[in-house]
């Protein structure tokens, strides 16, 4: 990297370092106390490094920078850049944007350019906050990125963030978050390891099962409407086996068939007289995935697997959006994903093998990208996006964990 290129990459870096330290000096103690956060502090030995942690809370990047006492340039999704304050993250915050409709090599190259210019980069290897309390799928490309970067690796792990504010929930609970520094691996150590060995380190160091940790040492996560909107994750009833019939209100989750459970301040489901099939979101989700996989893969070609109306559909072009429909219907078939727009507009048909990405953004938004179009699909009514993500991965032979 020549001097001109290095200066270009480092533009704004010193300002962000100064701003971060100033903000920490003023707000750190207050934010840590108000959020009941307990952090392991670590001063990195390496000047430049890649930080990788699990992701359970929107404030994880801030907590990590406090714990390491360093400004870190984070990888953020293009969905973040399109938010109302997205320009703050992109230009003032100095984040690296992950564009879903662009080759992953662009993102990899940008990360490497930053760390080789002396700027630490943080990423949450799952790519998004945990949906069910367990550290999500980590691509094998992550280890290759670390290996190719030629810099150190710092690993960190959070426990409690998921139970304090589950990704599916609208309301925050009380209760502690604990941040654990796991390890710092020097560039020299990493150079002696294979990509597979580095991936194993990342998966091991960042793995958390929120419910297993809670069983080890129980904490109260008190709040209102503890089960409300959990159907954003749970879509299959363990009693009647139907999909899309679960509805939540307050602390309760029930099905049209009469099955009902209550979520209490320990974060677990409790019996309401109908029996308790699964006492937590993770076990329920892992169970429903197996059933859903079998149904999706056994569906006959051309048959409708599932359909939902009331969807708001936007076309994405870079950081711009165009609303195509306020009341569309999305339909899942073994060979295609169809979006039926309101009015006389022609359906958008995305062939399953040509879909490059189908992922979750925020709480209710599905992002779907193929070789022709990038769609942002939201819903006013809580509904599970994960069933579409799981189905796409099953139908195209991709790993889903």
Secondary structure, DSSP 8 states (H G I E B T S, - for coil): --HHHHHHHTTTHHHHHHHHHHHHHHHHHHHHHHTTEEE-----SSSSEEEEE---STTHHHHHHHHHTS--EEEEEHHHHTSTTHHIIIIIS--EEE-TTS-HHHHHHHHHHHHHTT--EEEETTSS--SSSB-----THHHHHHHHH-SEEEEEEEESHHHHS-TT-SS-----EEEEEEEEE-HHHHHTS-HHHHHHHHHHHH--BHHHHHHHS------SSTTTTGGGT--B-TTT--BS-EEEETTEEEETTS-EEEE-TTS-EEE-SS--S-SSHHHHHHHHHHHHHHHHHHS-TT-EEEEEEEEEEEEEETTEEEEEEEEEEEEEESSEEEEE-STT---EEEEGGG--EEEEETTTEEEEE-SS-EEEEEESS---SHHHHHHHHHHTT----
